[in-house]
């Protein structure tokens, strides 16, 4: 017997595994490049708390939206930079989810 799987579901899983792996590799490249953009634009600390940004899943669009947040005592809120940091976090979380899915598929 060869090493080629004969079961259709195994082949489908194998095909999906490779597609998800390529998607994860492309997303990893995007996360790296966008991370460099975040760092070079000095937006790396624009969202003080993690995984949220000023206590919200989305980034603030105006400084008055985060006026009462405790982090304002440490640094000035910069909503024009916060979207970069939070979008990078969302991309990285998506990559983490894909890696977890790949681990589950590999365990099967």
Rosetta constraint file for C-alpha pairs under 8 A:
AtomPair CA 5 CA 10 HARMONIC 6.53 0.50
AtomPair CA 5 CA 11 HARMONIC 6.56 0.50
AtomPair CA 6 CA 10 HARMONIC 7.62 0.50
AtomPair CA 6 CA 11 HARMONIC 7.59 0.50
AtomPair CA 7 CA 11 HARMONIC 6.55 0.50
AtomPair CA 8 CA 12 HARMONIC 6.20 0.50
AtomPair CA 9 CA 13 HARMONIC 6.06 0.50
AtomPair CA 10 CA 14 HARMONIC 6.07 0.50
AtomPair CA 11 CA 15 HARMONIC 6.10 0.50
AtomPair CA 12 CA 16 HARMONIC 6.12 0.50
AtomPair CA 13 CA 17 HARMONIC 5.93 0.50
AtomPair CA 13 CA 105 HARMONIC 7.30 0.50
AtomPair CA 14 CA 18 HARMONIC 6.45 0.50
AtomPair CA 15 CA 19 HARMONIC 6.38 0.50
AtomPair CA 16 CA 20 HARMONIC 6.00 0.50
AtomPair CA 17 CA 21 HARMONIC 5.98 0.50
AtomPair CA 17 CA 102 HARMONIC 6.55 0.50
AtomPair CA 17 CA 105 HARMONIC 6.68 0.50
AtomPair CA 17 CA 106 HARMONIC 7.83 0.50
AtomPair CA 18 CA 22 HARMONIC 6.14 0.50
AtomPair CA 19 CA 23 HARMONIC 6.19 0.50
AtomPair CA 20 CA 24 HARMONIC 5.99 0.50
AtomPair CA 20 CA 98 HARMONIC 7.07 0.50
AtomPair CA 20 CA 102 HARMONIC 7.09 0.50
AtomPair CA 21 CA 25 HARMONIC 6.13 0.50
AtomPair CA 21 CA 102 HARMONIC 7.00 0.50
AtomPair CA 22 CA 26 HARMONIC 6.18 0.50
AtomPair CA 23 CA 27 HARMONIC 6.05 0.50
AtomPair CA 24 CA 28 HARMONIC 5.94 0.50
AtomPair CA 24 CA 95 HARMONIC 6.12 0.50
AtomPair CA 24 CA 98 HARMONIC 6.09 0.50
AtomPair CA 24 CA 99 HARMONIC 6.97 0.50
AtomPair CA 25 CA 29 HARMONIC 6.37 0.50
AtomPair CA 26 CA 30 HARMONIC 6.38 0.50
AtomPair CA 27 CA 31 HARMONIC 6.09 0.50
AtomPair CA 27 CA 91 HARMONIC 7.62 0.50
AtomPair CA 27 CA 95 HARMONIC 6.34 0.50
AtomPair CA 28 CA 32 HARMONIC 6.21 0.50
AtomPair CA 28 CA 92 HARMONIC 7.86 0.50
AtomPair CA 28 CA 95 HARMONIC 6.59 0.50
AtomPair CA 29 CA 33 HARMONIC 6.20 0.50
AtomPair CA 30 CA 34 HARMONIC 5.86 0.50
AtomPair CA 31 CA 35 HARMONIC 5.76 0.50
AtomPair CA 31 CA 88 HARMONIC 6.67 0.50
AtomPair CA 31 CA 91 HARMONIC 6.26 0.50
AtomPair CA 31 CA 92 HARMONIC 6.16 0.50
AtomPair CA 32 CA 36 HARMONIC 6.33 0.50
AtomPair CA 33 CA 37 HARMONIC 6.41 0.50
AtomPair CA 34 CA 38 HARMONIC 6.17 0.50
AtomPair CA 34 CA 88 HARMONIC 6.60 0.50
AtomPair CA 35 CA 39 HARMONIC 6.18 0.50
AtomPair CA 35 CA 88 HARMONIC 6.46 0.50
AtomPair CA 36 CA 40 HARMONIC 5.98 0.50
AtomPair CA 37 CA 41 HARMONIC 6.05 0.50
AtomPair CA 38 CA 42 HARMONIC 6.42 0.50
AtomPair CA 38 CA 43 HARMONIC 5.29 0.50
AtomPair CA 38 CA 44 HARMONIC 5.79 0.50
AtomPair CA 38 CA 84 HARMONIC 5.94 0.50
AtomPair CA 38 CA 85 HARMONIC 6.29 0.50
AtomPair CA 38 CA 88 HARMONIC 7.69 0.50
AtomPair CA 39 CA 43 HARMONIC 6.05 0.50
AtomPair CA 39 CA 44 HARMONIC 5.39 0.50
AtomPair CA 42 CA 81 HARMONIC 7.95 0.50
AtomPair CA 43 CA 81 HARMONIC 5.20 0.50
AtomPair CA 43 CA 82 HARMONIC 6.63 0.50
AtomPair CA 43 CA 84 HARMONIC 6.64 0.50
AtomPair CA 43 CA 85 HARMONIC 6.16 0.50
AtomPair CA 44 CA 85 HARMONIC 5.96 0.50
AtomPair CA 45 CA 85 HARMONIC 7.44 0.50
AtomPair CA 46 CA 77 HARMONIC 7.06 0.50
AtomPair CA 46 CA 78 HARMONIC 6.21 0.50
AtomPair CA 46 CA 79 HARMONIC 7.51 0.50
AtomPair CA 46 CA 81 HARMONIC 6.00 0.50
AtomPair CA 46 CA 82 HARMONIC 4.79 0.50
AtomPair CA 46 CA 85 HARMONIC 6.42 0.50
AtomPair CA 47 CA 52 HARMONIC 7.63 0.50
AtomPair CA 47 CA 53 HARMONIC 4.82 0.50
AtomPair CA 47 CA 54 HARMONIC 6.37 0.50
AtomPair CA 47 CA 82 HARMONIC 5.71 0.50
AtomPair CA 47 CA 85 HARMONIC 6.56 0.50
AtomPair CA 47 CA 86 HARMONIC 7.00 0.50
AtomPair CA 48 CA 53 HARMONIC 6.62 0.50
AtomPair CA 48 CA 54 HARMONIC 6.67 0.50
AtomPair CA 48 CA 71 HARMONIC 6.45 0.50
AtomPair CA 49 CA 53 HARMONIC 5.78 0.50
AtomPair CA 49 CA 54 HARMONIC 6.22 0.50
AtomPair CA 49 CA 55 HARMONIC 7.13 0.50
AtomPair CA 51 CA 57 HARMONIC 7.70 0.50
AtomPair CA 51 CA 89 HARMONIC 7.44 0.50
AtomPair CA 52 CA 56 HARMONIC 5.16 0.50
AtomPair CA 52 CA 57 HARMONIC 5.00 0.50
AtomPair CA 52 CA 58 HARMONIC 7.39 0.50
AtomPair CA 52 CA 86 HARMONIC 7.66 0.50
AtomPair CA 53 CA 57 HARMONIC 6.27 0.50
AtomPair CA 53 CA 58 HARMONIC 6.67 0.50
AtomPair CA 53 CA 59 HARMONIC 5.68 0.50
AtomPair CA 53 CA 60 HARMONIC 7.61 0.50
AtomPair CA 53 CA 82 HARMONIC 7.59 0.50
AtomPair CA 53 CA 86 HARMONIC 6.62 0.50
AtomPair CA 54 CA 59 HARMONIC 7.56 0.50
AtomPair CA 54 CA 60 HARMONIC 7.64 0.50
AtomPair CA 54 CA 66 HARMONIC 6.52 0.50
AtomPair CA 54 CA 69 HARMONIC 6.59 0.50
AtomPair CA 54 CA 71 HARMONIC 7.87 0.50
AtomPair CA 58 CA 83 HARMONIC 7.95 0.50
AtomPair CA 58 CA 86 HARMONIC 7.18 0.50
AtomPair CA 59 CA 79 HARMONIC 7.20 0.50
AtomPair CA 59 CA 82 HARMONIC 5.95 0.50
AtomPair CA 59 CA 83 HARMONIC 5.40 0.50
AtomPair CA 59 CA 86 HARMONIC 6.33 0.50
AtomPair CA 60 CA 65 HARMONIC 6.30 0.50
AtomPair CA 60 CA 66 HARMONIC 7.11 0.50
AtomPair CA 60 CA 79 HARMONIC 5.58 0.50
AtomPair CA 60 CA 82 HARMONIC 7.13 0.50
AtomPair CA 60 CA 83 HARMONIC 7.61 0.50
AtomPair CA 61 CA 65 HARMONIC 7.41 0.50
AtomPair CA 61 CA 79 HARMONIC 5.46 0.50
AtomPair CA 61 CA 80 HARMONIC 7.06 0.50
AtomPair CA 62 CA 66 HARMONIC 7.73 0.50
AtomPair CA 62 CA 79 HARMONIC 5.85 0.50
AtomPair CA 63 CA 67 HARMONIC 6.42 0.50
AtomPair CA 63 CA 77 HARMONIC 6.13 0.50
AtomPair CA 63 CA 78 HARMONIC 6.83 0.50
AtomPair CA 63 CA 79 HARMONIC 6.05 0.50
AtomPair CA 66 CA 72 HARMONIC 7.94 0.50
AtomPair CA 66 CA 77 HARMONIC 7.35 0.50
AtomPair CA 67 CA 72 HARMONIC 7.02 0.50
AtomPair CA 68 CA 72 HARMONIC 7.52 0.50
AtomPair CA 70 CA 74 HARMONIC 7.89 0.50
AtomPair CA 71 CA 75 HARMONIC 6.37 0.50
AtomPair CA 72 CA 76 HARMONIC 5.50 0.50
AtomPair CA 72 CA 77 HARMONIC 6.27 0.50
AtomPair CA 78 CA 82 HARMONIC 6.25 0.50
AtomPair CA 79 CA 83 HARMONIC 6.94 0.50
AtomPair CA 81 CA 85 HARMONIC 7.06 0.50
AtomPair CA 82 CA 86 HARMONIC 6.18 0.50
AtomPair CA 83 CA 87 HARMONIC 5.81 0.50
AtomPair CA 84 CA 88 HARMONIC 6.15 0.50
AtomPair CA 85 CA 89 HARMONIC 6.34 0.50
AtomPair CA 86 CA 90 HARMONIC 6.29 0.50
AtomPair CA 87 CA 91 HARMONIC 6.20 0.50
AtomPair CA 88 CA 92 HARMONIC 6.12 0.50
AtomPair CA 89 CA 93 HARMONIC 6.06 0.50
AtomPair CA 90 CA 94 HARMONIC 6.19 0.50
AtomPair CA 91 CA 95 HARMONIC 6.29 0.50
AtomPair CA 92 CA 96 HARMONIC 6.19 0.50
AtomPair CA 93 CA 97 HARMONIC 6.24 0.50
AtomPair CA 94 CA 98 HARMONIC 6.30 0.50
AtomPair CA 95 CA 99 HARMONIC 6.22 0.50
AtomPair CA 96 CA 100 HARMONIC 6.21 0.50
AtomPair CA 97 CA 101 HARMONIC 6.21 0.50
AtomPair CA 98 CA 102 HARMONIC 6.14 0.50
AtomPair CA 99 CA 103 HARMONIC 6.20 0.50
AtomPair CA 100 CA 104 HARMONIC 6.30 0.50
AtomPair CA 101 CA 105 HARMONIC 6.18 0.50
AtomPair CA 102 CA 106 HARMONIC 6.02 0.50
AtomPair CA 103 CA 107 HARMONIC 6.16 0.50
AtomPair CA 104 CA 108 HARMONIC 6.50 0.50
